[in-house]
Amino acid sequence: MKTAVVTGGASGIGLGVAQRLRDNGFHVATLDLNPPADDDFAYRADVTDPDQVNEAITSVRAALGPVTVLVNAAGLDGFKRFQNINFEEWKRVIDVNLHGVFHCVQAVLPDMLEAGWGRIVNISSSSTHSGQPFMSHYVSAKSAVNGLTKALALELGPSGITVNAVPPGFIDTPMLRKNEEARRLGGTVEDHIQRTPVRRVGTPADIAAACAFLISEDASYITGQILGVNGGRNT
Ligand code: NAP
């Protein structure tokens, strides 16, 4: 049985991915800032802190064996006019969304190289297709994640490791609802459904299905790809 780690696995998309991979027969451990107390394999780690990430991965390895699947779903958004973003805010958004991926990949890579097999899926954002006003730090970080995905795919392919990105668009999670409540969406979720070609909001299960495919043996010839899951909002 393979062991998968899902960051941001306590909420929204990460939670959905963790559930799907468990259903598909993986051992699954999650890393998050506030892990649920009733899950033995939910670890507390801030992905921006390499010591916390390494400590958590060491515990996962001891409990469940080598980690050969990684889904990076931990994320932090931000909404501010560019000229009002201070450098600390800029750095925190880059730190969580980009450096968090760096730390987590570095922590699990030795297991994948040793196994000669691995799957990395990075959850970026549909805002990287089109840009997004008031999210310059977030769009920059997520675009870098797409770039990192492509570079790593080339570097790690010969070692049996695939690296792909899934940029979600308009997925019904606490992050989306928080932004609806703060009136940052330019309308309600219901309004947006009318502007979405498939006429519904996405679910964590939609993203989990794409991740499950990219992690499966059926996807062993797919690497360095950016698979948009957004109901047709970005084509
Ligand atoms: P969510 O419900 O807020 O889940 C994100 C999770 O990441 C939360 O549990 C959060 O913990 C955790 N997290 C944040 N900072 C962390 C850190 N430094 N270390 C460890 N964990 C951390 O949001 P979501 O919508 O599921 O988002 C999942 C991913 O999809 C994110 O990368 C997001 O940028 C991306 N995304 C989502 C959408 C969408 O429509 N929902 C669209 C585009 C991209 P706390 O809640 O405790 O802070």
Residues whose N, C-alpha, C, O or C-beta is under 5 A from the ligand:
A	BS01	NAP	G8 A10 S11 G12 I13 G14 L31 D32 L33 N34 A45 D46 V47 T48 A73 A74 G75 L76 V96 I123 S124 S125 S126 P168 G169 F170 I171 T173 P174 M175 L176
